[in-house]
Amino acid sequence: MFVEITLANDVDGFSPLVPDTKDYESPTKATTPFIPSTSLPEAKTEPVTPIQQYPRDYSFYFDHKIFLVEGCLFRIPLNILAAESEVFRDMMNLPAPLDAEGSSDENPILLEDVSQEDFRQLLRVLSPPQKFREPNPNLSFSEWTSVLKLADKYLMDVVKEHAIETMSSLPNIDPVDKIIVANKYNVRAWLIPSFNSILQRSQSLTLHDLDRLGPQTFVRLVGIRDRTRDRIQPNAFGGSVGSRWELLHQRDTTSFDFTGTIEQEILRADAVVPPTSPWGTSRKKKATRGLHVT
């Protein structure tokens, strides 16, 4: 602030004249009245309420995920898998950030050792029908085998039982195919009827059948035939009573029931199915192999 000072003559000489500044106010002087801090209201702290954790209904809690299967993307509600599989149910319960695997085409959940066709057939069975009272999907034995394969892999016990029951009622299935599936997925109920059908039919086993069944199963079939040949009418399989069953050898159909001998062979060899079933304590560990989620 500048104060103008003027000089005036006095009796004894010069003396300064200072203007009266009692009414002068600086333009920068604050006009807001000062309020002591003790007069401010205190801020209230609200108590933190914990977030309520509610259980999820796995049939109607849709969480779409993107899966990469054999180079093809599938975008499906995770709940249709979680409703039947403990493996996918655990995945559904895991906390995950917004950009977690399965959230986009660029970051899918990778299913290893699963084919597009097998996964597609499983989804056909698990997905709800598009229309009210739409019949169940009409799958072939091969397509149901795809369902059975993944139901076994991902611990879908109810789906596996349903697949086996449906496959059992399909007509005109090659007994060789049924033995192969029975051996792989422990469907013991198919073994005796399928063995019996092969031994009764006129069509002999081919080299392709031998390759698919494996030498162990083929030797068992031959053993059953040899142990019963004395009780079978002559020329029932072509040739004399003592003739041996041979690959590619055409024979007549027989009505002889091999069931008793088959049961003895299965018991003697500790069954065609290995005693170490995949339905043991390590099932869940095996099921999570090839399932990559971070």
Steps between C-alpha positions, in 0.01 A plus 500: 500500500630834399438811719540830343693745717490875432722751650365829644662812646499520877608771728828331570544356155367208305289219659332202331124479470372139526148437374245338730470133399262370764218459247719346231452134423727293281333350195660167593361490849294184559128555539420145621469496877735266680337193653694308760559136410330394820168624360509266190266197513675169549495253204303186576656160416243251376555139611612265219229249425637163379377388160249220533613182326202320352512152347461477125243294320707312242202444271398865471805712571637570155867577470604479138853381435698457182676167445763414243460140387722360226537844340129591520335749739185411694313762705265329743346551845742342744209388714394225258836336565516592869156348565636155411872521572689573820797604289313786332310580820831575672595722205173690535567568869850637448530880533624640172583846363305643209774406256537141622522206262169435334400867495581568133589337170856618551525332841298175494506200731705231329372143513781268401454141381139575404374494143251745354261217416506346847441838667223586253311176572532554875351848465214360294406279792557757775350807332135569577255439212420792277127433518269377772474120508758461227616135490846398607766520229508198272868407515671203340705246694816681396362837613387355832850360540628859480261594779607199706866585448474857635253403772761253624780756465324781690329287768146541370364186662133561421579583138713188471223278633252663262732447204554132586127441544419666168779322313385164638163541330635596157434227242739331260825603668811304407594293808866575427427870553319427824788290636748778419288762679425264789870432556590868488224639722432203728156405368505140623137433412585509130781245506319164524222581247754644254736204533205266455383684189843481336529126572151426368506696177615367164723803437850431621739757638703697250854624526354844567298356790813335637684829485217681679434236765864426565661157519399443864127518432535298179686220683222488759238464229694218338544333839126512568431350158751220545369402844145467368558341159429148627152611609416673173331303223728397214559756229343774710796720408595315188722190487505216751437510871871530569560785256645820643356848477703704256519860386306579181346148508131504408282279720136427562302680766448304820245539779733352757513714814861573602400699808622252761839457336537877451431561869764245595751659264433848635535385859807295422675787327392751768257644247575663168484838670816572702435493877641851537192697403525873427210546742727503804636759738711669232211571266488874563875535456481321165198706394680832540783399270491701180275765656695826511351788699691777675 
